[in-house]
Every structure is written in C-alpha cells, then in structure tokens.
Amino acid sequence: MSELRPRNAELHGYVYLPSMLDKARHTLAGTADGYEFGCPLDHTCMARLGISPEVVIELVTKHPDDQAVLDELRARGVPRPDDIRR
C-alpha cells in the first residue's frame, strides 16, 4: 500500500478526500502507523459530504480505486466540491 497523500490532495475538486480514503484503507490493513481513520478532520470532511464513517469503510472495502469511490459517492448525492467549500 502506498503512503498517505497530503491533506491538500484533491480528487476532482474534493480536497482532502484522497488522504481520507488512504487513511481508511491503511486503517483496515493495519498499516496506519499513527494516521488512523476517524480523526476530527476526517469527520469534518464526512460531515460536509453528508456521509458516515461506515459509508467510507464500505466504499473503500468495495472499491480499490478512488474514482469508483467518488462515482458511488456522487450516485448517493454528495454535494459538489464548490458547494462544500462555501
């Protein structure tokens, strides 16, 4: 598994999402090394997206790539990136 991407990494305009997905995957794999999924910044990101930690875990378990996770998040109706930044 690769290293965590920086907090300012973006996925199609969604800032922090790639880092949070990395943390979730590393936490599940037992390789988080102190960067466990579920920190306050993760919860802020999830709150802005309107999703729960369980959804993130479900999606990273189901989809090995970030684009597939984002596609499913969009299908579930997460706000557009510009709407979250306001």
N, CA, C and O atoms as CSV, one atom per row, in Angstrom:
chain,resi,resn,atom,element,x,y,z
A,1,MET,N,N,0.850,-1.169,0.000
A,1,MET,CA,C,0.000,0.000,0.000
A,1,MET,C,C,0.898,1.235,0.000
A,1,MET,O,O,1.955,1.244,0.630
A,2,SER,N,N,0.477,2.253,-0.696
A,2,SER,CA,C,1.287,3.459,-0.829
A,2,SER,C,C,1.192,4.354,0.412
A,2,SER,O,O,0.396,4.110,1.319
A,3,GLU,N,N,2.023,5.390,0.421
A,3,GLU,CA,C,1.997,6.353,1.525
A,3,GLU,C,C,0.730,7.196,1.444
A,3,GLU,O,O,0.053,7.247,0.416
A,4,LEU,N,N,0.434,7.853,2.556
A,4,LEU,CA,C,-0.719,8.748,2.575
A,4,LEU,C,C,-0.458,9.962,1.695
A,4,LEU,O,O,0.630,10.537,1.704
A,5,ARG,N,N,-1.461,10.328,0.951
A,5,ARG,CA,C,-1.349,11.566,0.182
A,5,ARG,C,C,-1.524,12.742,1.126
A,5,ARG,O,O,-2.122,12.594,2.191
A,6,PRO,N,N,-1.009,13.912,0.752
A,6,PRO,CA,C,-1.110,15.076,1.631
A,6,PRO,C,C,-2.562,15.500,1.847
A,6,PRO,O,O,-3.453,15.174,1.063
A,7,ARG,N,N,-2.762,16.230,2.929
A,7,ARG,CA,C,-4.120,16.677,3.265
A,7,ARG,C,C,-4.727,17.565,2.190
A,7,ARG,O,O,-5.949,17.618,2.056
A,8,ASN,N,N,-3.903,18.259,1.427
A,8,ASN,CA,C,-4.449,19.151,0.400
A,8,ASN,C,C,-4.615,18.470,-0.960
A,8,ASN,O,O,-4.909,19.136,-1.953
A,9,ALA,N,N,-4.430,17.149,-1.012
A,9,ALA,CA,C,-4.655,16.420,-2.262
A,9,ALA,C,C,-6.136,16.499,-2.633
A,9,ALA,O,O,-7.008,16.510,-1.763
A,10,GLU,N,N,-6.403,16.554,-3.934
A,10,GLU,CA,C,-7.776,16.670,-4.425
A,10,GLU,C,C,-8.121,15.510,-5.352
A,10,GLU,O,O,-7.255,14.931,-6.007
A,11,LEU,N,N,-9.386,15.195,-5.384
A,11,LEU,CA,C,-9.933,14.245,-6.339
A,11,LEU,C,C,-11.117,14.931,-7.002
A,11,LEU,O,O,-12.190,15.051,-6.411
A,12,HIS,N,N,-10.913,15.375,-8.221
A,12,HIS,CA,C,-11.944,16.094,-8.984
A,12,HIS,C,C,-12.570,17.228,-8.171
A,12,HIS,O,O,-13.788,17.405,-8.164
A,13,GLY,N,N,-11.716,17.989,-7.488
A,13,GLY,CA,C,-12.173,19.144,-6.732
A,13,GLY,C,C,-12.481,18.879,-5.267
A,13,GLY,O,O,-12.674,19.825,-4.502
A,14,TYR,N,N,-12.532,17.635,-4.863
A,14,TYR,CA,C,-12.811,17.303,-3.466
A,14,TYR,C,C,-11.487,17.274,-2.702
A,14,TYR,O,O,-10.727,16.309,-2.777
A,15,VAL,N,N,-11.233,18.356,-1.966
A,15,VAL,CA,C,-9.994,18.464,-1.192
A,15,VAL,C,C,-10.076,17.535,0.013
A,15,VAL,O,O,-11.130,17.400,0.634
A,16,TYR,N,N,-8.970,16.906,0.331
A,16,TYR,CA,C,-8.787,16.014,1.469
A,16,TYR,C,C,-9.352,14.611,1.250
A,16,TYR,O,O,-8.934,13.679,1.937
A,17,LEU,N,N,-10.262,14.436,0.340
A,17,LEU,CA,C,-10.860,13.113,0.128
A,17,LEU,C,C,-9.813,12.036,-0.154
A,17,LEU,O,O,-9.904,10.961,0.439
A,18,PRO,N,N,-8.814,12.262,-1.031
A,18,PRO,CA,C,-7.826,11.201,-1.270
A,18,PRO,C,C,-7.071,10.792,0.001
A,18,PRO,O,O,-6.829,9.606,0.226
A,19,SER,N,N,-6.707,11.756,0.813
A,19,SER,CA,C,-5.994,11.452,2.055
A,19,SER,C,C,-6.877,10.644,3.006
A,19,SER,O,O,-6.416,9.686,3.627
A,20,MET,N,N,-8.136,11.033,3.114
A,20,MET,CA,C,-9.051,10.312,3.999
A,20,MET,C,C,-9.248,8.876,3.516
A,20,MET,O,O,-9.290,7.952,4.328
A,21,LEU,N,N,-9.368,8.684,2.210
A,21,LEU,CA,C,-9.520,7.331,1.679
A,21,LEU,C,C,-8.269,6.499,1.940
A,21,LEU,O,O,-8.362,5.317,2.272
A,22,ASP,N,N,-7.093,7.121,1.788
A,22,ASP,CA,C,-5.840,6.419,2.117
A,22,ASP,C,C,-5.839,5.980,3.571
A,22,ASP,O,O,-5.493,4.840,3.879
A,23,LYS,N,N,-6.227,6.887,4.471
A,23,LYS,CA,C,-6.241,6.564,5.897
A,23,LYS,C,C,-7.207,5.418,6.193
A,23,LYS,O,O,-6.900,4.531,6.989
A,24,ALA,N,N,-8.364,5.439,5.554
A,24,ALA,CA,C,-9.335,4.360,5.770
A,24,ALA,C,C,-8.759,3.022,5.308
A,24,ALA,O,O,-8.883,2.014,6.004
A,25,ARG,N,N,-8.136,3.015,4.143
A,25,ARG,CA,C,-7.553,1.769,3.624
A,25,ARG,C,C,-6.413,1.282,4.515
A,25,ARG,O,O,-6.320,0.091,4.812
A,26,HIS,N,N,-5.545,2.203,4.943
A,26,HIS,CA,C,-4.436,1.815,5.820
A,26,HIS,C,C,-4.938,1.326,7.174
A,26,HIS,O,O,-4.389,0.376,7.733
A,27,THR,N,N,-5.966,1.962,7.700
A,27,THR,CA,C,-6.527,1.519,8.979
A,27,THR,C,C,-7.075,0.097,8.847
A,27,THR,O,O,-6.837,-0.745,9.713
A,28,LEU,N,N,-7.802,-0.167,7.774
A,28,LEU,CA,C,-8.332,-1.514,7.557
A,28,LEU,C,C,-7.218,-2.548,7.387
A,28,LEU,O,O,-7.356,-3.692,7.822
A,29,ALA,N,N,-6.113,-2.142,6.752
A,29,ALA,CA,C,-4.997,-3.058,6.509
A,29,ALA,C,C,-4.074,-3.195,7.716
A,29,ALA,O,O,-3.187,-4.049,7.728
A,30,GLY,N,N,-4.279,-2.353,8.733
A,30,GLY,CA,C,-3.418,-2.392,9.908
A,30,GLY,C,C,-2.068,-1.746,9.690
A,30,GLY,O,O,-1.112,-2.049,10.404
A,31,THR,N,N,-1.975,-0.853,8.707
A,31,THR,CA,C,-0.707,-0.201,8.374
A,31,THR,C,C,-0.777,1.316,8.532
A,31,THR,O,O,-0.033,2.037,7.867
A,32,ALA,N,N,-1.650,1.806,9.392
A,32,ALA,CA,C,-1.880,3.244,9.507
A,32,ALA,C,C,-0.724,3.988,10.180
A,32,ALA,O,O,-0.564,5.187,9.952
A,33,ASP,N,N,0.075,3.322,10.993
A,33,ASP,CA,C,1.233,3.949,11.648
A,33,ASP,C,C,0.912,5.297,12.290
A,33,ASP,O,O,1.627,6.275,12.073
A,34,GLY,N,N,-0.148,5.348,13.069
A,34,GLY,CA,C,-0.493,6.574,13.780
A,34,GLY,C,C,-1.400,7.515,13.017
A,34,GLY,O,O,-1.815,8.539,13.558
A,35,TYR,N,N,-1.714,7.198,11.788
A,35,TYR,CA,C,-2.615,8.034,10.986
A,35,TYR,C,C,-3.928,7.292,10.773
A,35,TYR,O,O,-4.327,7.010,9.643
A,36,GLU,N,N,-4.577,6.990,11.866
A,36,GLU,CA,C,-5.804,6.206,11.837
A,36,GLU,C,C,-6.961,7.006,11.239
A,36,GLU,O,O,-7.059,8.220,11.419
A,37,PHE,N,N,-7.819,6.305,10.534
A,37,PHE,CA,C,-9.052,6.886,10.006
A,37,PHE,C,C,-9.962,7.239,11.174
A,37,PHE,O,O,-10.066,6.484,12.140
A,38,GLY,N,N,-10.615,8.381,11.080
A,38,GLY,CA,C,-11.584,8.781,12.092
A,38,GLY,C,C,-11.173,9.972,12.925
A,38,GLY,O,O,-11.799,10.257,13.947
A,39,CYS,N,N,-10.124,10.681,12.506
A,39,CYS,CA,C,-9.692,11.877,13.238
A,39,CYS,C,C,-10.712,13.003,13.023
A,39,CYS,O,O,-11.593,12.872,12.174
A,40,PRO,N,N,-10.608,14.099,13.771
A,40,PRO,CA,C,-11.550,15.203,13.606
A,40,PRO,C,C,-11.621,15.753,12.176
A,40,PRO,O,O,-12.699,16.136,11.720
A,41,LEU,N,N,-10.488,15.796,11.464
A,41,LEU,CA,C,-10.516,16.285,10.088
A,41,LEU,C,C,-11.305,15.331,9.190
A,41,LEU,O,O,-12.034,15.777,8.303
A,42,ASP,N,N,-11.164,14.028,9.413
A,42,ASP,CA,C,-11.963,13.054,8.661
A,42,ASP,C,C,-13.449,13.293,8.909
A,42,ASP,O,O,-14.254,13.276,7.978
A,43,HIS,N,N,-13.799,13.513,10.160
A,43,HIS,CA,C,-15.216,13.716,10.499
A,43,HIS,C,C,-15.751,15.022,9.915
A,43,HIS,O,O,-16.920,15.094,9.537
A,44,THR,N,N,-14.920,16.043,9.837
A,44,THR,CA,C,-15.340,17.292,9.198
A,44,THR,C,C,-15.609,17.060,7.720
A,44,THR,O,O,-16.614,17.525,7.184
A,45,CYS,N,N,-14.709,16.342,7.066
A,45,CYS,CA,C,-14.886,16.019,5.647
A,45,CYS,C,C,-16.171,15.219,5.426
A,45,CYS,O,O,-16.959,15.528,4.533
A,46,MET,N,N,-16.368,14.197,6.244
A,46,MET,CA,C,-17.569,13.376,6.094
A,46,MET,C,C,-18.833,14.176,6.361
A,46,MET,O,O,-19.839,13.986,5.679
A,47,ALA,N,N,-18.795,15.069,7.344
A,47,ALA,CA,C,-19.965,15.891,7.637
A,47,ALA,C,C,-20.307,16.786,6.453
A,47,ALA,O,O,-21.479,16.950,6.115
A,48,ARG,N,N,-19.300,17.359,5.829
A,48,ARG,CA,C,-19.545,18.213,4.661
A,48,ARG,C,C,-20.095,17.405,3.492
A,48,ARG,O,O,-20.890,17.913,2.701
A,49,LEU,N,N,-19.677,16.159,3.383
A,49,LEU,CA,C,-20.183,15.293,2.322
A,49,LEU,C,C,-21.539,14.684,2.671
A,49,LEU,O,O,-22.259,14.216,1.789
A,50,GLY,N,N,-21.885,14.691,3.957
A,50,GLY,CA,C,-23.143,14.103,4.392
A,50,GLY,C,C,-23.102,12.585,4.448
A,50,GLY,O,O,-24.099,11.915,4.180
A,51,ILE,N,N,-21.929,12.044,4.802
A,51,ILE,CA,C,-21.776,10.590,4.879
A,51,ILE,C,C,-21.233,10.206,6.256
A,51,ILE,O,O,-20.757,11.054,7.010
A,52,SER,N,N,-21.313,8.936,6.560
A,52,SER,CA,C,-20.844,8.429,7.841
A,52,SER,C,C,-19.526,7.672,7.663
A,52,SER,O,O,-19.160,7.320,6.542
A,53,PRO,N,N,-18.814,7.422,8.762
A,53,PRO,CA,C,-17.611,6.602,8.671
A,53,PRO,C,C,-17.896,5.213,8.090
A,53,PRO,O,O,-17.072,4.650,7.370
A,54,GLU,N,N,-19.053,4.682,8.408
A,54,GLU,CA,C,-19.417,3.361,7.898
A,54,GLU,C,C,-19.509,3.352,6.373
A,54,GLU,O,O,-19.153,2.364,5.731
A,55,VAL,N,N,-19.984,4.449,5.801
A,55,VAL,CA,C,-20.063,4.546,4.336
A,55,VAL,C,C,-18.666,4.556,3.737
A,55,VAL,O,O,-18.409,3.876,2.743
A,56,VAL,N,N,-17.765,5.322,4.332
A,56,VAL,CA,C,-16.392,5.368,3.823
A,56,VAL,C,C,-15.764,3.979,3.876
A,56,VAL,O,O,-15.164,3.530,2.899
A,57,ILE,N,N,-15.896,3.306,4.997
A,57,ILE,CA,C,-15.331,1.960,5.138
A,57,ILE,C,C,-15.962,1.009,4.123
A,57,ILE,O,O,-15.257,0.223,3.489
A,58,GLU,N,N,-17.261,1.073,3.966
A,58,GLU,CA,C,-17.954,0.230,2.984
A,58,GLU,C,C,-17.390,0.458,1.579
A,58,GLU,O,O,-17.109,-0.496,0.855
A,59,LEU,N,N,-17.227,1.719,1.205
A,59,LEU,CA,C,-16.807,2.026,-0.159
A,59,LEU,C,C,-15.342,1.695,-0.423
A,59,LEU,O,O,-15.012,1.205,-1.503
A,60,VAL,N,N,-14.459,1.952,0.537
A,60,VAL,CA,C,-13.052,1.608,0.293
A,60,VAL,C,C,-12.843,0.095,0.322
A,60,VAL,O,O,-11.907,-0.413,-0.295
A,61,THR,N,N,-13.704,-0.620,1.029
A,61,THR,CA,C,-13.649,-2.083,1.016
A,61,THR,C,C,-14.155,-2.617,-0.324
A,61,THR,O,O,-13.618,-3.588,-0.856
A,62,LYS,N,N,-15.164,-1.991,-0.847
A,62,LYS,CA,C,-15.797,-2.420,-2.093
A,62,LYS,C,C,-15.001,-2.014,-3.335
A,62,LYS,O,O,-14.946,-2.763,-4.311
A,63,HIS,N,N,-14.387,-0.831,-3.299
A,63,HIS,CA,C,-13.717,-0.279,-4.479
A,63,HIS,C,C,-12.231,-0.042,-4.210
A,63,HIS,O,O,-11.886,0.700,-3.290
A,64,PRO,N,N,-11.354,-0.653,-4.991
A,64,PRO,CA,C,-9.914,-0.455,-4.796
A,64,PRO,C,C,-9.390,0.881,-5.316
A,64,PRO,O,O,-8.278,1.281,-4.973
A,65,ASP,N,N,-10.171,1.571,-6.135
A,65,ASP,CA,C,-9.671,2.835,-6.676
A,65,ASP,C,C,-10.576,4.002,-6.275
A,65,ASP,O,O,-11.781,3.845,-6.082
A,66,ASP,N,N,-9.959,5.160,-6.158
A,66,ASP,CA,C,-10.664,6.350,-5.686
A,66,ASP,C,C,-11.776,6.793,-6.617
A,66,ASP,O,O,-12.821,7.250,-6.154
A,67,GLN,N,N,-11.573,6.666,-7.918
A,67,GLN,CA,C,-12.600,7.116,-8.859
A,67,GLN,C,C,-13.899,6.345,-8.662
A,67,GLN,O,O,-14.981,6.928,-8.729
A,68,ALA,N,N,-13.804,5.059,-8.424
A,68,ALA,CA,C,-15.004,4.259,-8.185
A,68,ALA,C,C,-15.697,4.678,-6.886
A,68,ALA,O,O,-16.926,4.701,-6.813
A,69,VAL,N,N,-14.903,5.007,-5.864
A,69,VAL,CA,C,-15.483,5.503,-4.613
A,69,VAL,C,C,-16.210,6.817,-4.878
A,69,VAL,O,O,-17.347,7.000,-4.442
A,70,LEU,N,N,-15.556,7.732,-5.590
A,70,LEU,CA,C,-16.185,9.023,-5.884
A,70,LEU,C,C,-17.445,8.842,-6.725
A,70,LEU,O,O,-18.451,9.507,-6.480
A,71,ASP,N,N,-17.400,7.959,-7.700
A,71,ASP,CA,C,-18.590,7.716,-8.524
A,71,ASP,C,C,-19.761,7.266,-7.659
A,71,ASP,O,O,-20.891,7.714,-7.854
A,72,GLU,N,N,-19.490,6.384,-6.706
A,72,GLU,CA,C,-20.584,5.916,-5.851
A,72,GLU,C,C,-21.036,7.011,-4.882
A,72,GLU,O,O,-22.228,7.131,-4.598
A,73,LEU,N,N,-20.102,7.802,-4.379
A,73,LEU,CA,C,-20.491,8.921,-3.518
A,73,LEU,C,C,-21.396,9.889,-4.275
A,73,LEU,O,O,-22.400,10.360,-3.740
A,74,ARG,N,N,-21.035,10.178,-5.515
A,74,ARG,CA,C,-21.871,11.067,-6.335
A,74,ARG,C,C,-23.246,10.450,-6.574
A,74,ARG,O,O,-24.258,11.151,-6.537
A,75,ALA,N,N,-23.284,9.149,-6.818
A,75,ALA,CA,C,-24.561,8.465,-7.017
A,75,ALA,C,C,-25.434,8.541,-5.760
A,75,ALA,O,O,-26.662,8.509,-5.841
A,76,ARG,N,N,-24.785,8.640,-4.609
A,76,ARG,CA,C,-25.507,8.753,-3.332
A,76,ARG,C,C,-25.872,10.195,-3.009
A,76,ARG,O,O,-26.517,10.467,-1.997
A,77,GLY,N,N,-25.457,11.118,-3.874
A,77,GLY,CA,C,-25.903,12.504,-3.739
A,77,GLY,C,C,-25.030,13.428,-2.920
A,77,GLY,O,O,-25.535,14.408,-2.372
A,78,VAL,N,N,-23.726,13.155,-2.813
A,78,VAL,CA,C,-22.872,14.095,-2.080
A,78,VAL,C,C,-22.854,15.448,-2.799
A,78,VAL,O,O,-23.013,15.502,-4.018
A,79,PRO,N,N,-22.664,16.528,-2.060
A,79,PRO,CA,C,-22.634,17.853,-2.678
A,79,PRO,C,C,-21.449,18.008,-3.632
A,79,PRO,O,O,-20.446,17.301,-3.524
A,80,ARG,N,N,-21.588,18.938,-4.555
A,80,ARG,CA,C,-20.489,19.257,-5.459
A,80,ARG,C,C,-19.362,19.917,-4.665
A,80,ARG,O,O,-19.618,20.522,-3.624
A,81,PRO,N,N,-18.117,19.811,-5.142
A,81,PRO,CA,C,-16.984,20.386,-4.406
A,81,PRO,C,C,-17.155,21.875,-4.106
A,81,PRO,O,O,-16.829,22.323,-3.006
A,82,ASP,N,N,-17.655,22.636,-5.055
A,82,ASP,CA,C,-17.819,24.074,-4.828
A,82,ASP,C,C,-18.832,24.373,-3.737
A,82,ASP,O,O,-18.709,25.376,-3.034
A,83,ASP,N,N,-19.828,23.518,-3.588
A,83,ASP,CA,C,-20.841,23.725,-2.552
A,83,ASP,C,C,-20.295,23.427,-1.158
A,83,ASP,O,O,-20.765,23.992,-0.171
A,84,ILE,N,N,-19.316,22.551,-1.080
A,84,ILE,CA,C,-18.724,22.187,0.213
A,84,ILE,C,C,-17.797,23.279,0.718
A,84,ILE,O,O,-17.680,23.482,1.926
A,85,ARG,N,N,-17.147,23.974,-0.180
A,85,ARG,CA,C,-16.145,24.977,0.194
A,85,ARG,C,C,-16.758,26.270,0.702
A,85,ARG,O,O,-16.027,27.117,1.216
A,86,ARG,N,N,-18.017,26.456,0.587
A,86,ARG,CA,C,-18.661,27.713,0.993
A,86,ARG,C,C,-18.776,27.851,2.473
A,86,ARG,O,O,-19.295,28.854,2.961
